[in-house]
Amino acid sequence: MSGYQISKSGFPKEYGLYDPQNEHENCGFGFIANIQNQPKHEIVHQALEIVHNLDHRGAVGSDPLAGDGAGILIQIPDEFFRNELSNSNFTLPQLGQYGVGMVFLPSDQRRAKLAINSIETAIKNEKQELITWRDVPVDPSVLGETVKDNAPTIKQFFVQMGNNISSENEFLRKLYVIRKQSLHLLPQDDDWDDFYIVSLSTRTIIFKGMVLAPNLSKFYLDFQNPKFKTAIALFHQRFSTNTFPSWRLAQPFRYLCHNGEINTVKGNSNWMNARRYSMKSDLLKDDLDKLWPIIEKSPSDSATFDNALELLVMAGYSLPHAMMLMIPEAWKDNELMDPKRRSFYEYYSALMEPWDGPAAMAFTDGKQIAATLDRNGLRPARYIVTDDDLVIMSSEVGVLQNIPENKILKKWRLQPGKMLLVDLEENRIISDEELKNSLVNANCYQDWIEDSKISIKSFSLETNNQIPESKLLLDLQQAHGYNKEDLKFFLEPMIIDGQDPIGSMGRDIPLAALSDKNRLLYDYFFQTFAQVTNPPIDPIREELVMSLMTFVGPRPNLLDPKSGSKQKLLELEHPILTNIDIEKIRSIEKFTSGNLKSHTLNICYNKVENPKVKIESFLEEICNEAEELIKNNKCNIIIISDRKLDKYNIAIPALLATSSLHHFLIKKGLRTKVGLVVETGEARRVHDLCLLAGYGAEAINPYLSFYTLSNIIQNSDNELSEVEAYKKYIKAVTKGMLKVMSKMGISTYQSYSGAQIFDAVGLSSELVDKHFCGTSSKVEGIGIDQIQKETENRHELAFGNSPLLQNDLDVGGDLSFRIRGEEHVWTPETIGTLQHAVRSANYSTFKKYSKKINDHSIKLKNLRGLFKFSSKSPSIDIDEVEPVSEIVKRFATGAMSLGSISTEAHTTLAIAMNRLGGRSNTGEGGEEPSRFSPMPNGDSMNSRIKQVASGRFGVTTEYLSNATDIQIKMAQGAKPGEGGQLPGGKVDDFIAKIRHSTPGVGLISPPPHHDIYSIEDLAQLIHDLKNVNPEARVSVKLVSEVGVGTVAAGVSKAYADHVTISGNDGGTGASPITSLLNAGGPWETGLAETHQTLVMNGLRDRIAVQVDGGLRTGRDVVIGAILGADEFGFATAALISEGCIMMRKCHLNTCPVGVATQDPELRKNFTGQPDHVVNFFVFIANEVREIMAELGVRNFNDLIGRREFLDFQGAKSHWKAHGLDLNKLIVQLETDQNQDFFNSKTQNHGLEKALDNVLIKKSHLAIYEQKKVTIKSKIINTNRTVGAMLSGVIAKKYGHNGLPNNTINVNFEGNAGQSFGAWLSRGVSFNLEGDANDYVGKGLSGGKISVYPHSQSLIKPEENIIAGNTLLYGAISGECYLSGVVGERFAVRNSGATAVVEGCGDHGCEYMTGGVVVVLGKTGRNFAAGMSGGIAYILDEENVFESHCNKAMVDLEKLTKIEAKTKHTEKEINSDLLDFDVSRLKLIINKHLKNTKSQKAKLVLDNWDTYLPLFIKITPLEFRRALNEKKKKLNDEIIPSRIAGE
Amino acid sequence: MGKITGFMELDRIERDYEAVEDRIKHFREFLIPLDPKEVSQQGARCMDCGIPYCHQGCPVNNLIPDWNDLVYNNRWKDALDILHSTNNFPEFTGRICPAPCEASCTLNITDNPVAIKTIECSIVDKGWEEGWIKPQISDEKTNKKIAVIGSGPSGLSCAQQLARVGHSVVVFEKNERIGGLLRIGIPDFKMEKNLIDRRMAQMEKEGVEFRVNSHVGVNVTFEDLNRNFDAIAFCGGSEKPRDLPVDGRDLKGIHFAMEFLSQQNDRVSGKNVEPSIEILAKNKNVLVIGGGDTGSDCVGTSNRQGAKSVIQLELLDQPPVREDKALTWPNWPMKLRTSTSHEEGCERNWSVLTKSFEGDNGNISKVNCVKVEWLKDENGKMQMSEIKGSNFSFQVDLVLLAMGFVHPIHEGLIQKIGVDLTNNGNIKANDSEYKTSVDKFFAAGDSRRGQSLVVWAIKEGRQCARSIDEYLMGKSELPR
């Protein structure tokens, strides 16, 4: 068996780089409820049928029967239990007076007995009565093999309400105590992961397990009993990234089921613990203490959330109220929200920070059943209401097929931040509005806020900002580690541009732990980011959900909603304090009449007085001092300060002090009694500030930054005033912080604070466990002594006599190579040698290069340098090793778009890789179709890898069908979690053409893929792409971070054929330097974790693993292989081979060697040849073979994942690096005989089930003879991606032009599954009678889609939903007519399709760059955010549109009527989007009417003169300017030629 | 960084020279400084490369992009500070350095490098002019004494660095003037000697003591040094010239270049040269053997003395006029270099081997040569062979041997103390510690690395100083 241990719950314990903490899950979920609260047997089965129909949202691992878990939560089937128990002579009291516990017991008899005993003891202790135990009948034969082993024994127990209890609610609270206590009563020397009380309630019960959804009812035999009834069911089908069978993690949990991910869960759990001693409850009284720890040990964010929710409910909050606290709407700055509701949210924001992240949750206490969506609305949730009182809410529509359309009264969706509530006692649906109004008006929150919140602006303090004289300033800067680059690349640009500065190319400096420099503690941390399992946010275009608001001061009692009115709180707009602000806080006592009191805690120690001082013990003193202060009510705000730093006083790194104190206070349960503010000279960059925030700071005063800025403006010609400079700096860093938060999908600073969204690289676990508790640190590293040494070295240099530092800062050299600066791998020498080698085809010169680079590795520039090869086999002759021609096939060049590098550089790489049989990558942004055909000399410029990035630029059906690999870029090494922007100036005719956009108009790539908010969404996109081009491998590109392995496992389960793990060293054309240097992890750890996790899950051999990010030599390749890679990507080294000299000027368009520029003059300087690139790869392969021969390995596959070829040798003599330990990267893995350690199998994509197989067959005449065909077909929600495979066939044959319009007509009836009509080619028309789910018309490439309600349906189309979210994403051209309302992000990044809809959700037309959209109804908020091209017409009947529109980039205007008099041809109309509005609008609405028979369209057309004035046209400003310029240019050209002609 | 698009908009401009006919009439510098405004514009051409190749190309790793930018922004004083942080004597290198930095400048890929040397020189000249350059006197004294042997560029930079961290430094110079080859070898028309005097004055204020006419191993004993000093830095240069042992070598009128050049420098400095040993080119047919910088200096000096004709011979093949950038950049390329002295009149011949000299009354009158060709042997090494029948001869009156220097002079000190030598005859020490096999005895500059550029000498002197400081104090804050 394997080297890792499986815990009793089914998870392997932490082993190698695998850590169960990193598991993620997403899913299909929902509820069904009978409004009349009539228990029915069929509801159970309907729920299960829905789960079955959401099958594609769940996942199957290596064991086809195992699944990731499914379950339902129902009302207690009283009749059934009464009957069952009476059979064994037990009588149940009346419903409500007994509780039922559902228990997973250890399969081991002895342990099970102990568990049962503890439950019984707990019941007794709480003075309740056990009625009896019941064995739950199950059929284990439906379980998968991997699950059977640790399947629990499942029992139920029944408890009768004791005499000491007077109400059901009180009894429920006792049951809660019993559940908690039964865990505490167990022997604590063992782990009890295999014992789990699934539910214990008087109202609800949960049946769940590690079974496939359809098997759930076969597993639990009770389900077959007709007496088994409920009026409600919550259901859930889990898709987890891992496949370790864990019964307890199946959902629902006790109150809820969740589709999504709580990004801030680490912080939220910490904050829950922190409240221990500030919480009191009138209801729970002394029982509260018995409940700790509130948060159960669990790797699931949803379970953690459930624990917290449960406490709130038990303490008296109603379920919806508690939900509003935990997942608040975006209220800050929301002018559209009722002020009372805003006050409600503001009030409670002081009690609890949001649990932030994508979430669709369904929840119930048995009396109410409800669902809510997070503020971003990042999960689909559709519901219907029928005329027989059924409410069905689920991820998709059409999940219950036997509901006739004419019985449906309402079809709608959950909207961002909104709640749907079915009250089973009042027997009605309570609207979001009514529900929230009643809660909001329950107390006078506005008054309470006025009483408690104070603003710093209200204090007036006479103090001046005294800048230290320049010598002292320099010493302070040096002591805090400032160097010239801090000024040159960060502070100076910040006050000019007001934003976090941009750089380019990758990081090639050593990790902090490997560096000889005295690195700041901040450098040991890397930001983590969202990939796949949750989306990053666009903090600019979706600003409305972001907030930096923070509170400073003690927090009110969470369990007493009124307590917030009594406690004063300092509310800040953002966490950055100026030097005046901090003084105000220091004197806050006098401004708040003593209600708030601050104390400044000095973190500087005197080395002269106490030469042997250890910062460890000094920190302890600081913490103890803080504890005393708090306990004695001496203060409720602590200012952690290094102001005392001087020649003799050395400052402990502020981050260390902050995190230590934060964690100390959490452990003591005192954290919420005090606010933490950090006053430090050390923090200056965005990354520094984020770290302080992430480890607990509520506000930060980076005083030395302000001094430095003052000094900068004093010494320059810059006319900026000090105040303006400060403002710009604050703007820059706060914007930067928002970006860092949004990378992880976190929208509020309150949740970010303390959330610890970082990985440590190079810190010892001893240090991390003590001072940064909960942070991942996989490779060990320095301890607190080395931190002290680095700090003291810096201090000594600052105040010492170093001649170089007398008058000047250190050079730095992180970003550009400098003498005495940080070491770089790419140097004039290595670049020069490599270029000389490849240009002269001289292998011995290449060897000089590779020796130099490998020496760099060994000289501790990267982690792989710490390994050495080892082999037990004898060396072999090199001729026996696999030939170069085979090895080079494993090589690819990196994704670099035609916008970022020149055509010359791009095509040179493509030709070279095609000559070799390797692969080049288009990068984001398309490719000219002419490159798809071979060149006359036999070469080919066709990039075999076609990238699909979030902007979807140029992703046509034709593009996809010409790929060998299709790569979904989830993240990029240099800037994971971020989008990009190509300014209008760079969009020339060529770029615009291949991106299907307008020259001169800027293009935005959003941070997330708007069709991937979760793992099941990714599975859907993989399925979509595979349908378009079944021959191509679909690849997913991820970036290394702790946990990437589990994401990769999920990717493998989502049927990706290929996964790329990118290291943080990867390059970029442009990225904020903050990301470039501080985000993502090294590839070595990410790759090793990926390989280990895949092997442990039995998923390794069905997927190819590629690694990239700073590969440079054959040694790198072999180490990559041994750590688990099949394939290898090279970007920077390949670019250097064709002439790149690492200018790091890509973002400025001034590349002097013509590589990364579009400037025609500079492009002439490009001298690269395909042969140079070919030589490079042949050399690399040669070197690989040399090493293989040395190791005695003939076939490359025999290297992959074989840890026995590597030894960790460490850096024993290095003063810092000696602590590093990479043994976790090379742990022994064993696998069953059937699994290879390399990619040897293919994925089963299930394409044979696609409806398209039928469509293609029936379209034979159309495809081959271009004859018209008409097809009729039923469609259901499991028919996904209909049309894509058909379109792929057409595009392969006819390219982007497709077939003549309407050649293939398909009439569907039913509920279409996701991605209906995706990448539909020209010539195909889809008509759907019914409705559709998400992603209709994704990538539409000329086809036509019409969707309209079923002819039997009684609903009013314009008031009901017809299709889901994210429609027409990246559509290139074509038409789409939707008779009804659609969800969020309609026509997002539309390039050219024409679309009509009768209402849409939030973020309509987001990032749109072309096309025409008509909305005959209401839109949601943030319409036209990031819209740079195309136009839209909105029918604004209620005159509210303007407030719903994001006007940052667009102009609104009414339509003029004049031109309607004359008739225009369609061609004329299409020729100019700035003109012919009335004709165009009428024409399009007419088409809508014709295609959908829309009543609304008819009404508008019949009353044209009435409706026309109600339309508003939206035109992006840049688009208008570009079109006008084009017109002018055309006129200028025409006029002279006319003159010449005359 | 200068100006983002500066390199695309502005042309390279360098300092100009006085016209040939004017400048050959005197021995003064003939460079015409560029207007500071122009220099500032030239700074704008710097691209502030992510990898500044100039920075590695420059032996002292001058922080070129940094001061280019400062000059562009008219922050001359800051530029001067940064320049001095890597280079003790930029006014020397700003005049006589062949500027490998410019060869490795990114813009040199298209033959258009930033005028780095001009900018460097302007910064430091302005610094002197404005009085910004002041002695940097150490606050604290270490009470350690160090002897520096030799006052060439490496000795001077070593001494200055050591003095600045508080050591007592004595420089021993065997000649009667300080400066080594800077003073005696480099013609004034390339660098006027008051520049050295100015630096000496600064160094004296910083605490450096200069002792001239003190030839260690001759009139100063090593034992004395060893007794009185905590460390000794040998910066004696590589003074042993390469000879040409062919028939007729002992004829009168055949001299080593340095004899010839140093006499002229003496003359310019006002010192009389004894007529019996005087070497003058006036009205003579001069032959310079050796195509390097020293040879070029001989050409310039000969013309100024009024030579009838000047011919320069080089054994190696004529290098290409333009190097193959693809295979050389950013390295220092072999290419045809035409110096200002060459422009002043000289016939240059390549691939010529001098076979013998013939004389008339014991005086040189004729030289016999043969053309050679260079081919790669089977090991890829270049081998020379004479071309049959290509012999030729011509009349000469003065022959100057400028074929480089082989190693430091062994006779005297080096032999006496028995310090280990390399195979090439240089003093053995590595370039991080500069420690020799003899205790307390360090070596830097040409005596350690072999003949090289002034800028390398400065670099070695600085690094050696750091190593000595570390050796004496246990640690050092002097820059590497």
Interface residues (C-beta under 8 A of the other chain):
Chain A: K484 S504 M505 S716 D717 L797 G800 N801 S802 P803 L804 L805 N807 D808 V811 L815 S816 F817 R818 I819 R820 H824 W826 T827 P828 E829 I831 G832 Q835 H836 R839 S840 I1141 M1142 M1143 R1144 K1145 L1148 T1150 P1152 V1153 D1159 E1161 L1162 N1165 T1167
Chain B: I4 T5 F7 M8 M47 D48 C49 G50 I51 P52 Y53 H55 Q56 G57 N61 L63 P65 D66 N73 D81 I82 S85 T86 S104 T106 L107 I109 T110 Q136 D139 E140 R164 V165 A326 L327 T328 W329 P330 N331 E477 L478 P479 R480
